[in-house]
Structures are given as C-alpha cells and as structure tokens.
C-alpha cells in the first residue's frame, strides 16, 4: 500500500534557528535610523531615537552575522530530523483509525479541543491548539481523520500518551 506524508516533525516550527528574523530587524532598524536622521528636528528626542534605533541596528547586525556565519543552521540540514525519524526508539503502527473522538472543553479563556483515536491496539490523543504544535502534532484542523481511514503512524511511546512524529495516509482507501 502506498502512503503520502500528511504531517511529520519536519513540519514543526520548533526546529528553526533562522537568521532571517535578524535580517528583517536589521533592515527595519536601518530604515528607521535613516528616517529619524533625515526628518526629525535636532533636539533631545532625535538623539534618543537615534540611540535606540542604533542600538537595535547594532544588536540585529551582530545577531544576523552570528547566526549566519558562526552557528550551523539545522533548518537547511535535515540530517538531525531524519535521524530522529529513523531512531530505534520510534515505533510504527499501520492500520485503520477506529474509536475516533473529538472533545471540546470550554475553559475560561476559550475552548480546548482534543482528539483521540486508535490504530490497531495503539491509542493516540493530542491537543488541538497552536502552542502545543511547536513540538508536537497538534491537530489536523480540517476533519481529515475519521473512522476507517487507513494510516501509518510513526510515534514514540509515552507514559500518558504516544507522541506522534509522522503521520502517513494511504493514497487509496
């Protein structure tokens, strides 16, 4: 049976260490610095604004060059994540989803949605929210999963719940 990858740890934003954010701050602070230099009247405020924007300019410049030249960027080198997906601690289960449930709990600041299902004899449960997604599979947001869907899941066995590292869905059901 052929599968396509629906989600994997490669899709997680938690493994980014990009210098791009410092480049953006560098460009914005340079524009701000030049605007203040050209358009602001010469007084105490101009000196204060130039000092603060110059400080951002210097920090972002150091940050950009440090991340670009000194630190190896793991986001382009997927070797670490591939090793994680090939690790011996990972387990795989293949089969049809059963006992699929979506539970919505209303809390003080909104609602928490959790989803659970079983593949074979292995149970999975995850919380469907943005903060949880930074290092975990945090939901499908689309109703893609349902009872009877054929999947292959790579996971780490956990104490309370199994941690999903990769979900593949069968091309033909």
VOPAGU-2260 file (C-alpha; in pm, 1 decimal, decimal comma):
REM VOPAGU-2260
SITE   aa  ch    i         X         Y         Z
SITE  UNK   A    0       0,0       0,0       0,0
SITE  UNK   A    1     129,1     348,0     -87,0
SITE  UNK   A    2     117,8     630,0     165,3
SITE  UNK   A    3     175,8    1003,8     146,6
SITE  UNK   A    4     305,1    1207,5     438,2
SITE  UNK   A    5      28,3    1414,6     594,9
SITE  UNK   A    6     246,0    1555,7     876,2
SITE  UNK   A    7     593,1    1492,3    1016,4
SITE  UNK   A    8     827,6    1651,5    1268,5
SITE  UNK   A    9     986,3    1824,6     967,0
SITE  UNK   A   10     673,9    2042,9     951,5
SITE  UNK   A   11     719,5    2159,7    1308,7
SITE  UNK   A   12     835,1    2521,2    1353,1
SITE  UNK   A   13    1020,8    2431,0    1672,6
SITE  UNK   A   14    1338,9    2337,9    1488,3
SITE  UNK   A   15    1403,0    2674,3    1327,9
SITE  UNK   A   16    1708,4    2884,2    1409,5
SITE  UNK   A   17    1696,0    3112,3    1112,0
SITE  UNK   A   18    1895,2    3429,9    1075,7
SITE  UNK   A   19    1619,3    3578,8     860,3
SITE  UNK   A   20    1442,2    3741,8    1155,0
SITE  UNK   A   21    1758,3    3932,6    1244,2
SITE  UNK   A   22    1796,9    4041,3     881,5
SITE  UNK   A   23    1441,3    4179,8     883,6
SITE  UNK   A   24    1503,6    4365,5    1211,8
SITE  UNK   A   25    1833,4    4492,6    1069,4
SITE  UNK   A   26    1665,2    4636,3     758,2
SITE  UNK   A   27    1376,2    4788,1     955,6
SITE  UNK   A   28    1604,0    4947,2    1213,7
SITE  UNK   A   29    1829,1    5083,9     936,3
SITE  UNK   A   30    1524,9    5241,6     766,5
SITE  UNK   A   31    1408,1    5381,8    1099,4
SITE  UNK   A   32    1755,2    5518,5    1177,8
SITE  UNK   A   33    1784,2    5690,0     837,3
SITE  UNK   A   34    1429,3    5830,2     863,5
SITE  UNK   A   35    1498,1    5979,7    1204,5
SITE  UNK   A   36    1828,8    6118,6    1083,9
SITE  UNK   A   37    1668,5    6289,0     783,3
SITE  UNK   A   38    1325,3    6402,2     904,7
SITE  UNK   A   39    1342,6    6465,4    1278,5
SITE  UNK   A   40    1438,3    6809,7    1405,5
SITE  UNK   A   41    1759,3    6829,4    1600,8
SITE  UNK   A   42    1672,0    6807,1    1970,2
SITE  UNK   A   43    1690,4    6569,2    2265,7
SITE  UNK   A   44    1425,3    6338,4    2118,4
SITE  UNK   A   45    1624,1    6298,6    1797,7
SITE  UNK   A   46    1932,1    6192,2    1993,9
SITE  UNK   A   47    1725,5    5947,5    2200,0
SITE  UNK   A   48    1555,9    5795,3    1893,0
SITE  UNK   A   49    1886,1    5769,5    1706,1
SITE  UNK   A   50    2047,0    5599,7    2006,5
SITE  UNK   A   51    1763,8    5346,5    2045,1
SITE  UNK   A   52    1733,1    5267,1    1675,3
SITE  UNK   A   53    2113,2    5248,7    1650,2
SITE  UNK   A   54    2113,2    5002,1    1939,0
SITE  UNK   A   55    1860,5    4781,4    1754,2
SITE  UNK   A   56    2070,3    4818,3    1441,4
SITE  UNK   A   57    2389,3    4701,6    1614,7
SITE  UNK   A   58    2223,3    4412,6    1802,5
SITE  UNK   A   59    2043,3    4284,7    1492,2
SITE  UNK   A   60    2363,5    4313,8    1287,9
SITE  UNK   A   61    2556,7    4105,0    1541,3
SITE  UNK   A   62    2268,0    3858,3    1569,3
SITE  UNK   A   63    2242,2    3815,7    1193,2
SITE  UNK   A   64    2612,7    3756,9    1136,4
SITE  UNK   A   65    2639,4    3530,7    1440,4
SITE  UNK   A   66    2358,6    3304,1    1318,5
SITE  UNK   A   67    2464,6    3323,6     954,9
SITE  UNK   A   68    2838,2    3267,9     987,6
SITE  UNK   A   69    2908,0    3104,9    1323,6
SITE  UNK   A   70    2609,3    2881,9    1404,7
SITE  UNK   A   71    2523,6    2596,0    1169,7
SITE  UNK   A   72    2161,7    2628,0    1059,4
SITE  UNK   A   73    1987,4    2295,0    1122,1
SITE  UNK   A   74    1678,1    2400,0     929,1
SITE  UNK   A   75    1860,7    2352,6     599,5
SITE  UNK   A   76    2035,6    2040,2     722,8
SITE  UNK   A   77    1757,8    1790,3     784,4
SITE  UNK   A   78    2001,1    1522,4     894,4
SITE  UNK   A   79    1907,4    1561,6    1261,3
SITE  UNK   A   80    1535,8    1522,9    1193,9
SITE  UNK   A   81    1590,5    1229,4     960,6
SITE  UNK   A   82    1797,1    1059,2    1230,8
SITE  UNK   A   83    1513,3    1121,6    1473,9
SITE  UNK   A   84    1262,1     959,9    1237,5
SITE  UNK   A   85    1494,2     660,6    1188,8
SITE  UNK   A   86    1574,4     618,6    1559,8
SITE  UNK   A   87    1528,6     281,0    1724,5
SITE  UNK   A   88    1313,4     436,6    1997,1
SITE  UNK   A   89    1042,3     507,3    1741,8
SITE  UNK   A   90     764,9     261,9    1674,3
SITE  UNK   A   91     530,8     231,7    1376,8
SITE  UNK   A   92     173,3     119,8    1356,5
SITE  UNK   A   93     -27,5      69,5    1041,0
SITE  UNK   A   94    -399,9      16,7    1003,9
SITE  UNK   A   95    -740,1     180,5    1006,6
SITE  UNK   A   96    -843,3     450,1    1251,6
SITE  UNK   A   97   -1108,1     340,5    1499,4
SITE  UNK   A   98   -1271,9     498,8    1805,7
SITE  UNK   A   99   -1213,6     849,9    1666,2
SITE  UNK   A  100   -1345,0    1117,3    1902,9
SITE  UNK   A  101   -1322,5    1493,9    1912,1
SITE  UNK   A  102   -1384,3    1650,2    2253,0
SITE  UNK   A  103   -1436,2    2021,7    2310,8
SITE  UNK   A  104   -1390,8    2157,4    2663,6
SITE  UNK   A  105   -1481,0    2518,8    2730,9
SITE  UNK   A  106   -1232,5    2686,7    2962,1
SITE  UNK   A  107   -1214,2    3039,2    3099,7
SITE  UNK   A  108   -1028,8    3189,0    2800,9
SITE  UNK   A  109   -1188,9    2992,7    2519,2
SITE  UNK   A  110   -1203,3    2627,7    2432,6
SITE  UNK   A  111    -966,4    2332,6    2423,1
SITE  UNK   A  112   -1018,1    2066,6    2162,3
SITE  UNK   A  113    -865,8    1725,0    2198,2
SITE  UNK   A  114    -885,2    1438,0    1954,4
SITE  UNK   A  115    -824,6    1071,0    2018,6
SITE  UNK   A  116    -826,5     756,4    1810,3
SITE  UNK   A  117    -688,7     405,8    1795,9
SITE  UNK   A  118    -487,6     238,5    1520,7
SITE  UNK   A  119    -465,2    -133,8    1578,4
SITE  UNK   A  120    -420,1    -159,1    1954,2
SITE  UNK   A  121    -227,7     168,6    1991,0
SITE  UNK   A  122    -412,3     473,2    2122,6
SITE  UNK   A  123    -334,6     833,4    2034,0
SITE  UNK   A  124    -459,6    1155,3    2189,4
SITE  UNK   A  125    -348,8    1509,3    2118,4
SITE  UNK   A  126    -449,2    1863,1    2199,4
SITE  UNK   A  127    -560,1    2078,9    1910,0
SITE  UNK   A  128    -402,4    2419,4    1978,3
SITE  UNK   A  129    -131,0    2639,8    1836,1
SITE  UNK   A  130     108,3    2640,2    2134,0
SITE  UNK   A  131     111,7    2262,2    2155,0
SITE  UNK   A  132     203,9    2238,2    1788,3
SITE  UNK   A  133     550,9    2384,9    1834,8
SITE  UNK   A  134     699,4    2046,2    1915,6
SITE  UNK   A  135     414,8    1801,5    1871,3
SITE  UNK   A  136     142,7    1705,6    1633,6
SITE  UNK   A  137    -129,1    1940,8    1748,4
SITE  UNK   A  138    -430,6    1855,7    1540,0
SITE  UNK   A  139    -548,7    1840,2    1188,3
SITE  UNK   A  140    -784,3    2142,8    1191,5
SITE  UNK   A  141    -964,0    2002,3     887,3
SITE  UNK   A  142   -1157,7    1690,3     970,1
SITE  UNK   A  143    -912,5    1480,3     768,8
SITE  UNK   A  144    -916,7    1194,9    1020,1
SITE  UNK   A  145   -1218,4     969,1    1055,7
SITE  UNK   A  146   -1302,0     612,5    1148,9
SITE  UNK   A  147   -1188,0     370,1     880,6
SITE  UNK   A  148    -910,9     591,3     739,2
SITE  UNK   A  149    -601,9     380,8     662,0
SITE  UNK   A  150    -288,8     538,1     815,5
SITE  UNK   A  151      69,6     460,0     912,9
SITE  UNK   A  152     193,2     645,1    1221,3
SITE  UNK   A  153     549,4     676,4    1347,9
SITE  UNK   A  154     549,7     754,1    1718,8
SITE  UNK   A  155     735,2     743,5    2049,0
SITE  UNK   A  156     565,1     552,9    2326,5
SITE  UNK   A  157     486,9     787,3    2611,4
SITE  UNK   A  158     372,1     744,3    2970,0
SITE  UNK   A  159      37,9     918,3    2929,3
SITE  UNK   A  160       2,4     942,2    2552,9
SITE  UNK   A  161     200,6     837,8    2250,0
SITE  UNK   A  162     388,1    1120,3    2080,0
SITE  UNK   A  163     323,9    1132,1    1705,1
SITE  UNK   A  164     630,5    1207,8    1491,8
SITE  UNK   A  165     493,2    1127,4    1146,8
SITE  UNK   A  166     150,0    1053,1    1002,7
SITE  UNK   A  167     106,6     897,7     660,4
SITE  UNK   A  168    -230,0     846,3     492,3
SITE  UNK   A  169    -293,2     574,5     237,7
SITE  UNK   A  170    -321,0     704,9    -118,6
SITE  UNK   A  171    -610,8     471,3    -195,3
SITE  UNK   A  172    -867,3     384,8      66,2
